[in-house]
C-alpha cells in the first residue's frame, strides 16, 4: 500500500507537520515527549520496525495521519488494533514506505532516528525533498557522507544534528558557518572538541572486559539509550562514528576533531578558536534538550528536561581517551582519515559485531577485532555512488560474519 502524495497544504494547514522515523526508539519517544508540550507541532507520521504495542499507544495519543511498520505482519496487526479502537490512522508497510513518508509533500520536518544503515534511504530522501531534517541517524553521514552533503547542497533542506555532541558544536559555531559547507576555518575555528562519558567501563580493569555481558554493556552511567547505541558507547565506537560525522557536518579534516573523556556529561562539546577562546555548550544529559533546540530552531522552547544546577554538580573532569582500552575509537579515527568507503566498511562491520555480541555469540572484546579484520581485508575506494556504498556495506557485513564465526 502506498501513499497518496497529492499535496494537501493550504493556508490554514499547520506550519509544523512532523514525521518521526523510528518513533518507538529512545530518540523517537523523547521527540514525542517534547512535541506533547507544544501544540504548534503536529505528528504527521510515525514509523517503527515491528513494535506494535508501543506504536499503538503512540497512535492513540498523537493521532498521526500515517503509521509505518517495516515488518508486514506487524503492520497487519497494527491495522486490526487501530480499527478496534476506532482510530483513522492509515497503516503502511515495508521499507519503501519510510522513503515515501520522508518525501511526502505534507510533512515539513523529519526526525531521522532509525538506528543503523536501515535509516539511510529515508534520510537521504528527506534531504533530496528539501525537508527540515533532524539527524539522529549518524550512520547516514558515516556511510554516505559525500553523497549526503552533495544532496544537501543541491536542495533547500535544512540539516540540524541531534547527537548531543554535534548539536553542541552547532550551537557554538558562528551562525554563517553552522550548516554543512560553511567555512569554519575562515571564521577562526582551530579545533572541534567532542566530549565522551567513557561509558560503563572507563575505569574497569582491561582483563575484566573479556567477560562483559550485554546487560552490563547496555547500562550507561548517564544516558538512557537503545541497546545498540549503548554498546557503541561502551566501546566508544559511537565517538569514532561521531568524528566521521563531524568531518562531514562541519567541513573539517579528522586532525581538527579531538575527543575528550568527560565523565559528568555536562559539557556536551566545545569549539576552540584561534584567539584561545573556547565556547562550550552545557546542559543536563537529556536528549530532549538537543531535540527541542532543533525542533524550534532558530528559536528556543521548553524541552521538559531538568535545568542545570552547577552548584549541585561534582567537579567537571576531562581526560584524554585511552586507545588501548577503546580500540574502536582508534579505528573510527583511522577510517575518518582514510575516507572513501572506509567509514561505510567500519559502520557495517561494527553493526554485525555488536549484533553478534548482543546475541551472545561473541565476546565484548571481539567487537574491535572483527572490525579491524574487515578493514584490513577490504580495499577502500571512492564512495562515488550509492551502488558502491551498498556493495561495500554488503561485502563488509558478509566478511564480518565470517570473521565473527571464526572467533
Order of alpha helices (4+ residues) and beta strands (2+ residues): beta-alpha-beta-alpha-beta-alpha-beta-alpha-beta-alpha-beta-alpha-beta-alpha-beta-alpha-alpha-alpha-beta-beta-beta-alpha-beta-alpha-alpha-alpha-alpha
